[in-house]
Amino acid sequence: MPNATLTSLQEALAEIYDLPAQPDVRDFLLTSRAALSHVAQARAGDEQLIVAEDGDTLSMALYIDAAVLARLEHRDPFDALDATNLADYLTAAEGVSHFMYLAWNAGHDKPVTLLELELQAEVDKYVLGAWLLRAQGAGRFPRELHRALFERAHVDPCLAGERAGLYRAASRYAGRYCRRVASRLERVRRRASAAHAASRELLAELRRFYRWGNAKKLAFIERLA
């Protein structure tokens, strides 16, 4: 079965958010763009979640370009996340996040807006990236990762099309929330004597945030200083 990195991503996000067992994302994986030739909503790009509804039945497939997965096989972010594999990590993590978030909400009969899906994916990429860099001993992870994801990144209007404004909004809201996450991670780092309790508090908040709907997520972020 292809690409152990996808399994690692799914298991890590499930651990962070305390999620029950879900279908293996690799069972829903497409890696050839030719497989999307019959998909009406197919877009250019290296990653896309394909969703179809038929009455009460929801079908999903996750496309991640084979070249991205091949590079991750050689530069696994769970061994070392750095400038050489950051872009591929972000592509794969976004796809796995989309798959897991939609599957979890579908399992609870909760509708998901596109803004909510993209917002959570941006948060997931940051939170998991920070988790990996911290485990790998990268001391400046919150500030540099936040810059890479939210300050230096930009939406390609050619790829995003009419969704460009939505993607910018998702990035803006996620960047604002992840500044809060970064500051709390920094407190965890500095307060060694209380690090365990502070980590538990942050995990509890992240898990609540994951389970909130779109309106509650946005309202919470809007209240942040």
N, C-alpha and C positions, 0 to 999 in steps of 0.2 A: 504494500500500500504506500502511496507516494508521500514524501515529505513529513519527516518527524517534527519539523518546526511547527507545523500547523497543530499537531497534537499538543506540543508544549504550550503553544499560545492558548489553546482551548482549556487545557488543564490549569494554567496559571490564572486566567481570568475567572474560571470557576472557583478557584481557591480564594482569590481576592474578594469576590462578591458572594461567596458562600452559596453557590448555585447547585441545584440537584443535578444528577446525571442527565446529560443531553445526548441526542444523536451525534455520532462522530462526524465532524465537519468534512472529513476526507471522503465519506460515502456520498457526499453531495457535490464533489469537486469537479469542475471542468477546467481544463488547462489549454485547450486549443480554441483559438478564435473561430475556427471553422464550425465548431459546435454551436456557436451563437448565430449562425447564418439565418436560422429560422425564427430567431427571437426578435419580436417587433421592437421591444424597448432596449435592444442592445446598444451600448454606447462605446465610443473609443475609450481606450484606457486599459490598464493592466489588471483591474479588479472591478467586479460588479456582482451584486446579489440579484439574482433573477427570481422574481416572485410571481406566482399565478394563483388565483383563487377560483374555485369551482364550488359554489354553494358554501358549505361549511368546511370544505377541504382546502387547505393551504399547501401549496407545493413550492419548494425552494431549490435553487442550485446556486453554487458559488463559483464564479469564474475568477481564477487567478492565473495570469500568464505563466506558461511553463518556464520561461526564462527567469522570471522572478524566483520561482521555487528552486530552480537549478542553482541559482546563485546562493540562495539561503542554505542549500545543502552543503555548500563549501564554506560559507561564512555564517554559521548559525549564531543568531543574536543571543541565544542562551549560553553560548560559550563566551562571546565578547560582542557587545553592541557598541559600534563606533561609526565613524564617518563612512567607512567602506560598505556597510550594510544597512545604514539607517533608513535609506529610502525604501529598500526592499522590505525591511521590518515594518515600516509604516503601511506599506501596501498590504502585506499579509495580515497584519494586526487589524487593519480596518475591515478587511473582509471577514475575518473570524468574529470580530465584534458585531458586525451587522448580522451575521448568521445567528450568533448566540442570543443577541438581544431580541431579534424578531421571534426566534423559537421560544424563548422564555415567556415573552408577552403573549404569544399565541397559546401557550400552554395554560395561561391564566385568563384567557378570553379577553385580553386587553388590546384595544386598537393602538397602533403606533403611527405617529406622523413622521413624514420624511425628515423634518427638522429635528425631531426627538432622536431618530435613528442616527443622524449625522452628528448631533451634539454628543450623544453617548459614545460614539466611536472616537471622537476627538479626545474626550476625557479618558477613554480606555487606553488609547495609544500613549498618552502622557503618563497615566498612572502605572501601566505595566512597564513602560520604558524607564521610569524612575525606579521602579522596583528592581528591574534588571541591573541598572547601573549602580544602584546602591549595593546590591549583592556582589557585584563585580569590583567594588571598591573605588568607584569613580566619585571623588569627593564633591565635585561641583555640579552634580547631576541636575538639581532642580532648575537653576538659572539657565544653564546652557541648553537643556532640553526644551525649556519653555520658549527660548528664543528660536530654536530650530522649528518648533511646531507652530508657533503662533505669531512670531514677530517677523521671521524671515520668509515664511511660507506664503504663497499667494495662490489664488484660484485661477486656473487657466480658463479664460472665457470660451475658448474654442472647444474644450472638453466638457465644460459645465453647461454651456448653452443657457437656456432659460432658467436653470437652477443656480446660476452663479451667485445671485443675491442670497439664496437660502444657504449655500455653503459658506458664504462670508459670515452670515449671521450665526451659524453653528460654530464656526471657528472663534468668533468674537465672544460668544457666551462661554464656550469651553475654555478659552484663554483666561477669561476673568475668573472662572471657578478654579482653574488649575493654579492660578496665582495663590489662591487660598490653600490649596493642597500643598504647594511648594513651601509656603511659609510654615505650615504645620510639620512638614517633613524636616525642615530646618530646625524647628524646636525639638523634634525627636532626636536629631543628631546632637544638639548642644546639651540637652538635659539627660545625660546618661543615666542618672539615678532614677528618672521617671520615664525612661524611653519606652518600656514595655506598656505602661498604662497609656501613654500618649499614642502609641501605635494602635492599641486596641480602640481608642476613641476615634482615630482617623478611619480605621477599617469600618467601624460601626456607621460613621457618617457616609462613607462611600457606598456601603450596602444599602442604606436608606435612599440615597440619591439614585442609585440604580433602579430601585423599585418605584420611584415616583413617576407620575405621568408628566407629559410635556409642560402643562400649565404650572405645576408645582415646581418643576426644575427651574423654569424661567423666572418664576416669582422669587425663588430662593436666591438665584444669581443676581437679580435686580436689587435685592436688599443688601448685597455685599458692599462694603465700603470701598 
